[in-house]
Amino acid sequence: MLYLTLIAMFGCASARPGTRISGGTPLAPGELPYLASVQLHSSNAWYHLCGGALISDTRVLTAAHCISGIASHYRVVLGEHSLNLVDGTEQYILVKSYIIYPDYNGNAIGFPNDIAVIHLSQNADTNSTVISTIPLANHGDDFTGVDCTISGWGSSAGSEELNDTPSKATFPAISNAACVSLWANVPNTLIYPSHVCMMGKSGQAGCHYDNGGPMVCNGVLVGVFSWGESSCDGKLPTVMTSVPFFHRWIISH
């Protein structure tokens, strides 16, 4: 079974301690200062839905499936560590607007073009020691075989519960040909040229609520976490939307 959209699950999400990102290790506060929490307001409270990456002082990159409807119902939290506590480093910024890639189709096999640019209602303070932007990989860049890092507040294998603090995992990007081959026997899956994949050892994978979060290789943003296997056990690749593929669209929006 695959997972993609998390919005329908937010009402029952609860943060918990323990391992997260399957096979990941806990992040120190401010360790990855580009990491953002994309949150939705509902029932007089804010809920973490997805990750994101700060790409300028007014823009956050995330997955298209992470955001829909009225922009002001969303906010981005930068400098976030504990979702349940006030760390004193957070910047809470409402979403002014967002742009979803025009050809995104959440009902299509393989979830193509799953990328969105969020415009913040005010500038992020990147003078903070725990908040900074991440540069984009360039159009045509290939990171096959390079160790890359994913991060977020997502659950660990066998769980769909949100974690209170974020974690990271580092494992290599693989070629699209290898990704196609590894997913080939799974029904209703499709890998596009606009995807980039990562393959960890057993137990290493992105998981629920990591969606929209960053894949960083050699200090640049290479992918946006789109989908993966619901078991999050690392037996199949984690599938990202490719930043190099969409580079020109991202910088123009």
NUMI-509481 format. One record per residue (C-alpha): x, y, z. Coordinates in pm, whole numbers, padded with zeros to 5 digits, always signed. Each point is the difference from the previous one (the first is absolute). Example, Ala and Ser with C-alpha at 12.3 -4.5 7.8 and 13.67 -1.06 7.14 Angstrom:
BEGIN
+01230-00450+00780+00137+00344-00066
This chain:
BEGIN
+00000+00000+00000+00123+00350-00082-00048+00323+00187-00014+00350-00134-00254+00244+00136+00003+00062+00373-00257+00277+00030-00286-00235+00082+00199-00143+00289+00086+00318+00190-00289-00011+00244+00125-00317+00168+00372+00072-00017+00189+00011+00324+00367+00067+00059+00205-00258+00180+00365-00057+00089+00218-00278-00137+00149-00087-00337-00124+00172-00312+00061+00027-00373+00045-00379-00004+00360-00070+00088+00067+00367+00075+00183+00176+00281-00130+00298+00205+00088+00349-00118+00157+00249+00235-00191+00330+00022+00089+00215-00302+00215-00271-00157-00177+00029-00337-00111+00365+00000-00182-00022-00334-00251-00257+00132-00355+00134+00034-00324-00130+00145-00306+00062-00220-00306+00020+00224-00378+00023-00041-00243+00184+00230-00309-00198+00095-00225-00019+00308+00184+00295+00158+00338-00171-00014+00296-00038-00234+00103-00344-00128+00324-00103-00169-00077-00148-00342+00321-00008-00198+00357+00110-00018+00143+00268-00222+00325+00178-00082+00070+00374+00022+00139+00098-00342-00012+00379+00044-00107+00235+00277-00353+00001-00147-00040-00348-00152-00025-00360+00118+00006-00302-00228-00227-00293+00084-00209-00270-00167-00316+00100-00189-00208-00253+00191+00085+00177+00326-00200+00314-00067-00342+00084-00142-00288+00237+00062+00031+00336+00177+00361+00114+00035-00052+00182+00331-00108-00325+00164+00365-00106-00019+00315+00118+00167+00367-00089-00018+00204-00039+00317+00374+00060-00035+00255-00067+00272-00234-00271+00130+00125-00290+00208-00260-00129+00245-00352+00010-00143-00147-00019+00350+00217+00259+00175+00103+00358-00067+00374-00013-00066+00037+00379-00020+00162-00017-00344-00315-00036-00209-00125+00238-00264-00371-00047-00074-00089+00142-00341-00338-00023-00169-00019-00109-00362-00076+00291-00232-00051-00214-00311+00125-00315-00163+00055-00130-00352-00047-00366-00086+00165-00129-00315-00271+00023-00270+00023-00363-00108-00012-00149+00348-00256-00280+00020-00048-00163+00338-00222-00267-00155+00253-00114-00259+00211-00310+00048+00341+00103+00128-00124+00342+00117+00183+00202-00269+00109+00363+00045-00053-00004+00376+00157+00337+00079-00115+00338+00130+00153+00337+00091-00137+00167+00313+00021+00381+00025+00030+00128+00355-00197+00297+00131+00319+00156+00140+00372-00046-00041+00171-00269+00202+00276+00127+00226+00296-00190-00137+00236+00181+00238-00112-00258+00255+00257-00267+00080-00266-00269-00050-00164+00128-00319+00162+00024-00343-00076-00079-00362+00117-00297-00203+00124+00048-00359-00169-00189-00282+00171-00263-00211+00034+00116-00359-00190-00122-00302+00162-00317-00133+00194-00085+00317+00030-00374+00068+00066-00127+00351-00012-00375-00066+00217-00177+00256+00037+00308+00221-00092-00028+00369-00298+00227+00067-00188+00100+00314-00373+00007+00061-00152+00149+00313-00332+00059+00172-00238-00072+00284-00137-00315-00160-00076-00334+00156+00216-00309+00018-00067-00331-00173-00322-00165+00114-00151+00322+00135-00204+00287-00140+00052+00225+00302+00164+00338-00023+00317+00057+00200+00064+00295+00230+00353+00070-00126+00159-00047-00343+00257-00248-00118+00215-00064-00305+00128-00292-00202+00275-00012-00260+00013-00249-00284+00080+00009-00373-00197+00129-00292-00054-00266-00266-00055+00028-00373-00352+00027-00135+00059-00323-00192+00078-00179+00327-00303+00160+00165-00227-00111-00285+00134-00355+00030-00047-00019+00377-00361+00127-00015-00085-00199-00315-00185-00284+00174-00211+00224+00224-00347+00065-00147-00113+00356-00072+00345+00156+00023+00192+00195-00262+00332+00182+00011+00032+00307-00223+00307+00186-00130-00112+00275+00239+00068-00227+00299+00321-00062+00189+00029-00297+00236+00196-00100+00308+00069-00353+00117+00109-00067+00354+00095-00317+00176-00279-00206+00151-00199+00220+00237+00106+00332-00156-00269+00204-00175-00208+00312+00013-00331-00054+00175-00340+00153+00079+00011+00376+00069+00346+00030-00158-00180+00078-00327+00098+00330-00158+00329-00005+00187+00346+00056-00147+00249-00236-00159+00341+00170+00014+00312-00121-00180+00340+00173+00013-00160+00302+00168-00272+00065-00259-00371-00081-00015-00050-00290-00240-00343-00140+00083-00335+00052+00169-00136-00309+00170-00308-00118-00192-00087-00361+00078+00118-00342+00108-00104-00334+00142-00239+00024+00293+00206-00244+00208+00298+00240-00018+00231-00301+00037+00255+00104-00262-00055-00301-00223-00104+00228-00286+00132+00345-00098-00130+00323+00145-00130+00210-00290+00068+00373-00026-00107+00269-00243+00320+00109-00175+00114+00357+00061+00241-00004-00298-00289-00103-00227-00217+00289+00123+00281+00250+00063-00109+00253-00264-00362-00008+00118+00101+00039+00365+00222+00304-00053-00268+00170-00212-00268-00040+00269
